[in-house]
């Protein structure tokens, strides 16, 4: 066993994805180290102009026992050193190398379900054609939207856009946004791309979210809250992946054979912000009913309360609600309450008993049974599984 191994971490700290991986690696080192680390924090992936500061000579002079890399550059030289390498790059090139990958299918499903549930009939995706991770996010989103009987308009840059200045790129993106049917739900490959979309939409006079609802990935609160309005985004559990990546590298440095092992970055939840605060259905009474349910999930509302609020008979409400969303009003109320429980489990430090009391359940056991029945997992297990601070070592 190698004691105090020397490890190179070529992982960027200026993106939430990179910081999450580094936090997980750091946590592993605290509990299983020490490691002697050479960081190359200047590394950064810019989809429009890839560049990094990785220096093979620095790596060779450091004489590391293992590496975690967010770039394939210099890989062939590094491979020749004969030491374990773990790639945090979503690509099959080079093949059979242990790597960190993303659960694109679940991310696409979450995005599609979230936007479909808001009643949209028009959908689009904005990403970068040359980036594998972007294409994968778009492909799976399109797959699930297609399965729901809808199509997806896609904008992934043009050759002209790549060589254009900022204002021209903004104009080209704005032209595409103007050409889309409205209202429309747009899924962006990443938060920084959604920020570009917001600025292009503003320049084109497109209202967000009334005409254009925007959802992205990574939940980098810096990007998501700098925009006006703030952007809804899918959170990824990069910290757990970072911990597991460090754990795998530790095993590789101690003799485990590299055989294409995979560490998966999983999406955990969607953080809703103002960019998707719209119910895009023609039946205004049913849109009003859904908004009432979502805003009153904390209380023990009944179907009759919803019917009274929108001025419809219960029978008419049920019929029109089912036509719009394919589910019952009561089912929507249950779903909204369970989603609220899930948010409180992940966004607060309240105990299960405190969450139960806050939401008016008769007892914690009642909450736990309801949550288990609807999600297939108990509330405490859910908190541990999805909280970025709840995995091993916390």
Secondary structure as GFF3:
##gff-version 3
##sequence-region A 1 394
A	DSSP	beta_strand	6	10	.	.	.	ID=ss1
A	DSSP	alpha_helix	16	32	.	.	.	ID=ss2
A	DSSP	beta_strand	36	39	.	.	.	ID=ss3
A	DSSP	alpha_helix	56	62	.	.	.	ID=ss4
A	DSSP	beta_strand	66	69	.	.	.	ID=ss5
A	DSSP	alpha_helix	75	79	.	.	.	ID=ss6
A	DSSP	beta_strand	84	87	.	.	.	ID=ss7
A	DSSP	beta_strand	99	102	.	.	.	ID=ss8
A	DSSP	alpha_helix	104	116	.	.	.	ID=ss9
A	DSSP	beta_strand	123	126	.	.	.	ID=ss10
A	DSSP	alpha_helix	132	147	.	.	.	ID=ss11
A	DSSP	beta_strand	152	155	.	.	.	ID=ss12
A	DSSP	alpha_helix	159	163	.	.	.	ID=ss13
A	DSSP	alpha_helix	166	179	.	.	.	ID=ss14
A	DSSP	beta_strand	184	188	.	.	.	ID=ss15
A	DSSP	alpha_helix	191	204	.	.	.	ID=ss16
A	DSSP	beta_strand	212	217	.	.	.	ID=ss17
A	DSSP	alpha_helix	221	226	.	.	.	ID=ss18
A	DSSP	beta_strand	232	236	.	.	.	ID=ss19
A	DSSP	alpha_helix	238	253	.	.	.	ID=ss20
A	DSSP	beta_strand	262	265	.	.	.	ID=ss21
A	DSSP	beta_strand	267	271	.	.	.	ID=ss22
A	DSSP	three_ten_helix	274	276	.	.	.	ID=ss23
A	DSSP	alpha_helix	284	295	.	.	.	ID=ss24
A	DSSP	alpha_helix	303	310	.	.	.	ID=ss25
A	DSSP	alpha_helix	314	325	.	.	.	ID=ss26
A	DSSP	alpha_helix	329	347	.	.	.	ID=ss27
A	DSSP	alpha_helix	352	358	.	.	.	ID=ss28
A	DSSP	alpha_helix	364	375	.	.	.	ID=ss29
A	DSSP	alpha_helix	379	386	.	.	.	ID=ss30
###
